[in-house]
Amino acid sequence: MEDRIITYGGQAVIEGVMMRGQKAFAIAMRAPDGKIVVHKERLDSIYRSKITKIPFLRGVILLWDALGLGMRALTIAANTQTGEDQKLEGPALYVTLGFALIFGIGLFFLLPAGIGGLAGKYLGWNVWWNNLLEGALRLLLLVGYIWAIGFMPDIKRLFAYHGAEHKTINAYEAGAELTPESVAKFSLEHPRCGTAFLLTLVLVSILVFTALGPLPIFWRLASRVLLIPVLAGIALEYIRWTANHLDSRIVRWLIKPNLMLQSLTTREPDASMLEVAIESFKTMRQAEQEITL
């Protein structure tokens, strides 16, 4: 079971699902003509290197690679829907991704940090209270943003594919048959979900940033960006640890907030979505078996 937990993960994409192993990844997408289109590739050797054995460091490096892989999967899926004439690539692609990254850091890290710093300066709050305010604002922005975009029709479908991804991995880890009828019975929740990672990241940030003590506004803002890899490494190790100790009643209690937040990022998938997720998972598994090194 531990190997399965470490090895397999996934991500919802536009009208599809990406599944990742240690040697390969696959993306299955429902094309505009209704057919399932599959893309598969071999993964870089970093997923099988000694780095994956080093706590915290593995989290930072693998997270960076996972972000790149996730962006690539989203781009492939988007281009499948638009076709060759409107394909997003080259400078336009990099500008779009860069803007999205800057927007995310600005909204979820710099804005709360700036407000928290102003509270400390003008209201006389101590470092604990202004960092607590910063963390609370970051959490509210995260939950509010996810809740708000969840009303968009395209995002609703994306969240349904997210649910299909979870159900498929849950079914595999339970040793169940991978058919739409069988997979549909499994939970929408999964302890290794990226949503759980985001919530853990916010909570860890409160502790880490408070430990830094009072800082000038420039270094306060700079630290929020520079320490993102550190926060990510801690959050990923926590998620990894809880996923490997689900037999503990204490751990099951600890992850309840993470599982509750997933109710915002998943929807019940239909049979056609489950079919896509299963196809992605089976393609990834087959690709891994074909790779000998």
C-alpha positions as a Markdown table, in Angstrom:
| # | Residue | x | y | z |
|---|---|---|---|---|
| 1 | Met | 0.0 | 0.0 | 0.0 |
| 2 | Glu | 2.8 | 2.4 | 0.8 |
| 3 | Asp | 4.3 | 2.1 | -2.7 |
| 4 | Arg | 0.9 | 2.9 | -4.2 |
| 5 | Ile | 0.5 | 5.9 | -2.0 |
| 6 | Ile | 3.9 | 7.3 | -3.0 |
| 7 | Thr | 3.6 | 6.4 | -6.7 |
| 8 | Tyr | 0.3 | 7.5 | -8.0 |
| 9 | Gly | -1.3 | 10.9 | -8.2 |
| 10 | Gly | -3.3 | 12.9 | -10.6 |
| 11 | Gln | -4.9 | 16.1 | -11.7 |
| 12 | Ala | -8.0 | 17.2 | -13.4 |
| 13 | Val | -7.6 | 19.1 | -16.7 |
| 14 | Ile | -10.0 | 20.6 | -19.2 |
| 15 | Glu | -12.4 | 17.7 | -20.1 |
| 16 | Gly | -10.0 | 15.2 | -18.8 |
| 17 | Val | -7.6 | 13.7 | -16.2 |
| 18 | Met | -3.9 | 13.4 | -15.9 |
| 19 | Met | -2.5 | 10.4 | -14.0 |
| 20 | Arg | 1.2 | 10.3 | -12.9 |
| 21 | Gly | 3.3 | 7.4 | -11.8 |
| 22 | Gln | 7.1 | 7.2 | -11.1 |
| 23 | Lys | 8.1 | 6.4 | -14.7 |
| 24 | Ala | 5.3 | 7.9 | -16.9 |
| 25 | Phe | 2.2 | 10.0 | -17.0 |
| 26 | Ala | -0.9 | 9.9 | -19.1 |
| 27 | Ile | -3.6 | 12.4 | -20.0 |
| 28 | Ala | -7.0 | 11.2 | -21.2 |
| 29 | Met | -9.3 | 13.9 | -22.6 |
| 30 | Arg | -12.8 | 13.9 | -24.0 |
| 31 | Ala | -12.3 | 15.6 | -27.4 |
| 32 | Pro | -15.0 | 17.9 | -29.0 |
| 33 | Asp | -16.1 | 15.0 | -31.2 |
| 34 | Gly | -16.8 | 12.9 | -28.0 |
| 35 | Lys | -13.9 | 10.5 | -28.5 |
| 36 | Ile | -11.3 | 9.9 | -25.8 |
| 37 | Val | -7.9 | 11.2 | -26.8 |
| 38 | Val | -4.9 | 9.9 | -24.9 |
| 39 | His | -1.4 | 11.5 | -24.5 |
| 40 | Lys | 1.4 | 9.7 | -22.6 |
| 41 | Glu | 5.0 | 10.5 | -21.9 |
| 42 | Arg | 8.0 | 9.2 | -19.9 |
| 43 | Leu | 8.8 | 11.1 | -16.8 |
| 44 | Asp | 12.2 | 12.6 | -16.0 |
| 45 | Ser | 14.4 | 10.4 | -13.9 |
| 46 | Ile | 14.1 | 12.7 | -10.9 |
| 47 | Tyr | 11.0 | 10.8 | -9.8 |
| 48 | Arg | 13.1 | 7.7 | -9.4 |
| 49 | Ser | 16.3 | 9.4 | -8.0 |
| 50 | Lys | 17.8 | 9.3 | -4.5 |
| 51 | Ile | 16.3 | 12.8 | -4.0 |
| 52 | Thr | 12.9 | 11.2 | -3.4 |
| 53 | Lys | 14.4 | 9.6 | -0.3 |
| 54 | Ile | 15.5 | 12.9 | 1.3 |
| 55 | Pro | 12.8 | 14.5 | 3.5 |
| 56 | Phe | 11.9 | 18.1 | 2.8 |
| 57 | Leu | 14.3 | 18.4 | -0.1 |
| 58 | Arg | 12.3 | 15.9 | -2.1 |
| 59 | Gly | 9.1 | 17.9 | -1.5 |
| 60 | Val | 10.6 | 21.2 | -2.8 |
| 61 | Ile | 12.1 | 19.6 | -6.0 |
| 62 | Leu | 9.2 | 17.3 | -6.8 |
| 63 | Leu | 6.7 | 20.1 | -6.2 |
| 64 | Trp | 8.5 | 22.3 | -8.7 |
| 65 | Asp | 8.5 | 19.5 | -11.2 |
| 66 | Ala | 4.9 | 18.8 | -10.5 |
| 67 | Leu | 3.9 | 22.4 | -11.2 |
| 68 | Gly | 5.6 | 22.2 | -14.5 |
| 69 | Leu | 4.0 | 18.9 | -15.3 |
| 70 | Gly | 0.6 | 20.2 | -14.2 |
| 71 | Met | 0.9 | 23.3 | -16.4 |
| 72 | Arg | 2.0 | 21.1 | -19.3 |
| 73 | Ala | -1.0 | 18.8 | -18.8 |
| 74 | Leu | -3.4 | 21.8 | -18.7 |
| 75 | Thr | -1.9 | 23.2 | -21.9 |
| 76 | Ile | -2.2 | 19.9 | -23.8 |
| 77 | Ala | -5.8 | 19.5 | -22.6 |
| 78 | Ala | -6.7 | 23.1 | -23.6 |
| 79 | Asn | -5.1 | 22.7 | -27.1 |
| 80 | Thr | -7.1 | 19.4 | -27.6 |
| 81 | Gln | -10.3 | 21.4 | -27.2 |
| 82 | Thr | -9.3 | 24.4 | -29.3 |
| 83 | Gly | -7.6 | 22.6 | -32.2 |
| 84 | Glu | -4.5 | 23.6 | -34.2 |
| 85 | Asp | -5.8 | 27.0 | -35.3 |
| 86 | Gln | -6.1 | 28.4 | -31.7 |
| 87 | Lys | -3.3 | 26.4 | -30.0 |
| 88 | Leu | -1.7 | 28.1 | -27.1 |
| 89 | Glu | 2.1 | 27.8 | -27.4 |
| 90 | Gly | 5.3 | 29.8 | -27.5 |
| 91 | Pro | 5.5 | 33.3 | -26.0 |
| 92 | Ala | 1.7 | 33.5 | -25.5 |
| 93 | Leu | 1.8 | 30.4 | -23.4 |
| 94 | Tyr | 4.7 | 31.6 | -21.2 |
| 95 | Val | 3.1 | 35.0 | -20.7 |
| 96 | Thr | -0.1 | 33.4 | -19.7 |
| 97 | Leu | 1.5 | 31.1 | -17.2 |
| 98 | Gly | 3.7 | 33.8 | -15.8 |
| 99 | Phe | 0.8 | 36.1 | -15.3 |
| 100 | Ala | -1.1 | 33.3 | -13.5 |
| 101 | Leu | 1.9 | 32.6 | -11.2 |
| 102 | Ile | 2.4 | 36.3 | -10.4 |
| 103 | Phe | -1.4 | 36.7 | -9.7 |
| 104 | Gly | -1.4 | 33.7 | -7.4 |
| 105 | Ile | 1.6 | 34.9 | -5.3 |
| 106 | Gly | 0.3 | 38.4 | -5.2 |
| 107 | Leu | -3.2 | 37.5 | -4.1 |
| 108 | Phe | -2.5 | 34.7 | -1.6 |
| 109 | Phe | 0.9 | 35.7 | -0.2 |
| 110 | Leu | 1.8 | 39.4 | -0.7 |
| 111 | Leu | -1.7 | 40.9 | -0.1 |
| 112 | Pro | -2.3 | 39.2 | 3.3 |
| 113 | Ala | 1.3 | 39.9 | 4.3 |
| 114 | Gly | 0.9 | 43.6 | 3.5 |
| 115 | Ile | -2.4 | 43.9 | 5.4 |
| 116 | Gly | -0.9 | 42.1 | 8.4 |
| 117 | Gly | 2.1 | 44.3 | 8.3 |
| 118 | Leu | 0.0 | 47.5 | 8.3 |
| 119 | Ala | -2.0 | 46.1 | 11.2 |
| 120 | Gly | 1.2 | 45.7 | 13.2 |
| 121 | Lys | 2.4 | 49.2 | 12.3 |
| 122 | Tyr | -0.8 | 51.3 | 12.7 |
| 123 | Leu | -2.7 | 49.3 | 15.3 |
| 124 | Gly | 0.2 | 48.3 | 17.5 |
| 125 | Trp | -0.5 | 44.6 | 17.3 |
| 126 | Asn | 2.3 | 42.2 | 18.3 |
| 127 | Val | 3.9 | 39.8 | 15.8 |
| 128 | Trp | 1.7 | 36.9 | 16.8 |
| 129 | Trp | -1.6 | 38.8 | 16.2 |
| 130 | Asn | -0.6 | 40.4 | 12.9 |
| 131 | Asn | 0.7 | 37.1 | 11.6 |
| 132 | Leu | -2.5 | 35.4 | 12.7 |
| 133 | Leu | -4.5 | 38.1 | 10.8 |
| 134 | Glu | -2.3 | 37.4 | 7.8 |
| 135 | Gly | -2.9 | 33.7 | 8.0 |
| 136 | Ala | -6.7 | 34.2 | 8.5 |
| 137 | Leu | -6.8 | 36.5 | 5.4 |
| 138 | Arg | -4.8 | 34.0 | 3.3 |
| 139 | Leu | -7.2 | 31.2 | 4.3 |
| 140 | Leu | -10.3 | 33.3 | 3.6 |
| 141 | Leu | -9.0 | 34.4 | 0.2 |
| 142 | Leu | -8.2 | 30.8 | -0.7 |
| 143 | Val | -11.5 | 29.4 | 0.4 |
| 144 | Gly | -13.4 | 32.3 | -1.1 |
| 145 | Tyr | -11.6 | 32.1 | -4.4 |
| 146 | Ile | -12.3 | 28.4 | -4.7 |
| 147 | Trp | -15.9 | 28.8 | -3.7 |
| 148 | Ala | -16.5 | 31.7 | -6.1 |
| 149 | Ile | -15.0 | 30.0 | -9.2 |
| 150 | Gly | -17.0 | 26.9 | -8.4 |
| 151 | Phe | -20.1 | 28.5 | -9.8 |
| 152 | Met | -18.6 | 28.8 | -13.2 |
| 153 | Pro | -19.9 | 26.0 | -15.6 |
| 154 | Asp | -16.4 | 25.1 | -16.9 |
| 155 | Ile | -15.0 | 25.0 | -13.4 |
| 156 | Lys | -17.9 | 22.8 | -12.3 |
| 157 | Arg | -16.9 | 20.3 | -15.0 |
| 158 | Leu | -13.2 | 20.5 | -14.0 |
| 159 | Phe | -14.2 | 19.8 | -10.4 |
| 160 | Ala | -16.2 | 16.8 | -11.5 |
| 161 | Tyr | -13.2 | 15.4 | -13.4 |
| 162 | His | -11.3 | 16.1 | -10.1 |
| 163 | Gly | -13.8 | 13.9 | -8.4 |
| 164 | Ala | -13.4 | 11.2 | -11.1 |
| 165 | Glu | -9.6 | 11.3 | -10.5 |
| 166 | His | -10.1 | 10.7 | -6.7 |
| 167 | Lys | -12.6 | 7.9 | -7.2 |
| 168 | Thr | -10.3 | 6.1 | -9.6 |
| 169 | Ile | -7.3 | 6.2 | -7.4 |
| 170 | Asn | -9.4 | 5.3 | -4.3 |
| 171 | Ala | -10.8 | 2.3 | -6.3 |
| 172 | Tyr | -7.3 | 1.2 | -7.3 |
| 173 | Glu | -5.9 | 1.5 | -3.8 |
| 174 | Ala | -8.8 | -0.6 | -2.5 |
| 175 | Gly | -8.1 | -3.3 | -5.1 |
| 176 | Ala | -11.5 | -2.8 | -6.8 |
| 177 | Glu | -12.3 | -3.4 | -10.5 |
| 178 | Leu | -11.7 | -0.3 | -12.6 |
| 179 | Thr | -15.0 | 0.1 | -14.3 |
| 180 | Pro | -17.3 | 3.2 | -14.2 |
| 181 | Glu | -19.9 | 1.2 | -12.2 |
| 182 | Ser | -17.3 | 0.0 | -9.6 |
| 183 | Val | -15.4 | 3.3 | -9.4 |
| 184 | Ala | -18.5 | 5.4 | -8.9 |
| 185 | Lys | -19.1 | 3.8 | -5.5 |
| 186 | Phe | -15.9 | 5.3 | -4.0 |
| 187 | Ser | -15.3 | 8.5 | -2.1 |
| 188 | Leu | -14.7 | 11.9 | -3.7 |
| 189 | Glu | -12.2 | 12.6 | -0.9 |
| 190 | His | -8.5 | 11.6 | -1.0 |
| 191 | Pro | -5.9 | 12.5 | 1.7 |
| 192 | Arg | -3.2 | 13.3 | -0.8 |
| 193 | Cys | -5.2 | 15.9 | -2.7 |
| 194 | Gly | -3.7 | 19.2 | -3.7 |
| 195 | Thr | -6.5 | 20.9 | -1.9 |
| 196 | Ala | -5.3 | 19.3 | 1.3 |
| 197 | Phe | -1.8 | 20.6 | 0.5 |
| 198 | Leu | -3.0 | 24.2 | 0.1 |
| 199 | Leu | -4.8 | 24.2 | 3.4 |
| 200 | Thr | -1.8 | 22.7 | 5.2 |
| 201 | Leu | 0.5 | 25.3 | 3.5 |
| 202 | Val | -1.6 | 28.1 | 4.9 |
| 203 | Leu | -1.6 | 26.8 | 8.4 |
| 204 | Val | 2.2 | 26.1 | 8.3 |
| 205 | Ser | 2.8 | 29.6 | 7.0 |
| 206 | Ile | 1.3 | 31.1 | 10.2 |
| 207 | Leu | 3.8 | 29.2 | 12.4 |
| 208 | Val | 6.8 | 29.8 | 10.2 |
| 209 | Phe | 6.2 | 33.5 | 9.6 |
| 210 | Thr | 5.4 | 34.1 | 13.3 |
| 211 | Ala | 8.8 | 32.5 | 14.1 |
| 212 | Leu | 10.5 | 35.1 | 12.0 |
| 213 | Gly | 9.5 | 37.9 | 14.3 |
| 214 | Pro | 8.9 | 41.5 | 13.3 |
| 215 | Leu | 10.4 | 42.5 | 10.0 |
| 216 | Pro | 10.5 | 45.7 | 7.9 |
| 217 | Ile | 7.8 | 45.8 | 5.3 |
| 218 | Phe | 10.3 | 45.0 | 2.4 |
| 219 | Trp | 11.7 | 41.9 | 4.1 |
| 220 | Arg | 8.2 | 40.9 | 5.3 |
| 221 | Leu | 7.0 | 40.7 | 1.7 |
| 222 | Ala | 10.2 | 39.2 | 0.4 |
| 223 | Ser | 10.2 | 36.5 | 3.0 |
| 224 | Arg | 6.6 | 35.5 | 1.9 |
| 225 | Val | 7.9 | 34.7 | -1.6 |
| 226 | Leu | 11.4 | 33.3 | -0.8 |
| 227 | Leu | 10.0 | 30.9 | 1.9 |
| 228 | Ile | 7.4 | 29.4 | -0.3 |
| 229 | Pro | 9.6 | 26.4 | -1.1 |
| 230 | Val | 10.3 | 25.9 | 2.6 |
| 231 | Leu | 6.6 | 26.0 | 3.4 |
| 232 | Ala | 5.9 | 23.6 | 0.5 |
| 233 | Gly | 8.5 | 21.1 | 1.7 |
| 234 | Ile | 7.0 | 21.1 | 5.3 |
| 235 | Ala | 3.4 | 20.8 | 4.0 |
| 236 | Leu | 4.2 | 17.9 | 1.6 |
| 237 | Glu | 6.0 | 16.0 | 4.3 |
| 238 | Tyr | 2.9 | 16.4 | 6.6 |
| 239 | Ile | 0.6 | 15.3 | 3.8 |
| 240 | Arg | 2.9 | 12.3 | 3.1 |
| 241 | Trp | 3.0 | 11.3 | 6.7 |
| 242 | Thr | -0.8 | 11.5 | 7.3 |
| 243 | Ala | -1.4 | 9.5 | 4.1 |
| 244 | Asn | 0.8 | 6.7 | 5.4 |
| 245 | His | -0.8 | 6.6 | 8.8 |
| 246 | Leu | -4.6 | 6.6 | 8.1 |
| 247 | Asp | -5.0 | 3.7 | 10.5 |
| 248 | Ser | -4.5 | 6.1 | 13.4 |
| 249 | Arg | -7.6 | 7.7 | 14.9 |
| 250 | Ile | -5.6 | 10.8 | 15.7 |
| 251 | Val | -4.4 | 11.2 | 12.1 |
| 252 | Arg | -8.0 | 10.7 | 10.7 |
| 253 | Trp | -9.1 | 13.5 | 13.1 |
| 254 | Leu | -6.2 | 15.7 | 11.9 |
| 255 | Ile | -7.0 | 15.4 | 8.2 |
| 256 | Lys | -10.7 | 16.2 | 8.6 |
| 257 | Pro | -10.3 | 19.9 | 7.7 |
| 258 | Asn | -8.4 | 18.9 | 4.6 |
| 259 | Leu | -11.1 | 16.5 | 3.5 |
| 260 | Met | -13.8 | 19.0 | 4.2 |
| 261 | Leu | -12.2 | 21.6 | 2.0 |
| 262 | Gln | -12.2 | 19.1 | -0.9 |
| 263 | Ser | -16.0 | 19.4 | -0.9 |
| 264 | Leu | -15.4 | 22.7 | -2.7 |
| 265 | Thr | -13.0 | 21.3 | -5.3 |
| 266 | Thr | -14.8 | 18.1 | -6.3 |
| 267 | Arg | -18.1 | 17.3 | -7.8 |
| 268 | Glu | -19.9 | 14.0 | -8.5 |
| 269 | Pro | -18.7 | 12.8 | -11.9 |
| 270 | Asp | -20.9 | 11.2 | -14.5 |
| 271 | Ala | -20.1 | 7.8 | -16.1 |
| 272 | Ser | -18.4 | 9.4 | -19.1 |
| 273 | Met | -16.0 | 11.3 | -16.8 |
| 274 | Leu | -15.2 | 8.2 | -14.9 |
| 275 | Glu | -14.5 | 6.4 | -18.2 |
| 276 | Val | -11.9 | 9.2 | -19.0 |
| 277 | Ala | -10.2 | 9.0 | -15.6 |
| 278 | Ile | -10.0 | 5.2 | -15.8 |
| 279 | Glu | -8.6 | 5.3 | -19.3 |
| 280 | Ser | -5.9 | 7.8 | -18.1 |
| 281 | Phe | -5.0 | 5.6 | -15.1 |
| 282 | Lys | -4.8 | 2.4 | -17.2 |
| 283 | Thr | -2.7 | 4.1 | -19.9 |
| 284 | Met | -0.3 | 5.4 | -17.3 |
| 285 | Arg | 0.0 | 1.9 | -15.7 |
| 286 | Gln | 0.6 | 0.3 | -19.0 |
| 287 | Ala | 3.3 | 2.9 | -20.0 |
| 288 | Glu | 5.1 | 2.3 | -16.7 |
| 289 | Gln | 5.2 | -1.5 | -17.3 |
| 290 | Glu | 6.7 | -0.9 | -20.8 |
| 291 | Ile | 9.6 | 1.2 | -19.3 |
| 292 | Thr | 12.3 | -1.1 | -18.0 |
| 293 | Leu | 14.7 | 1.5 | -16.7 |
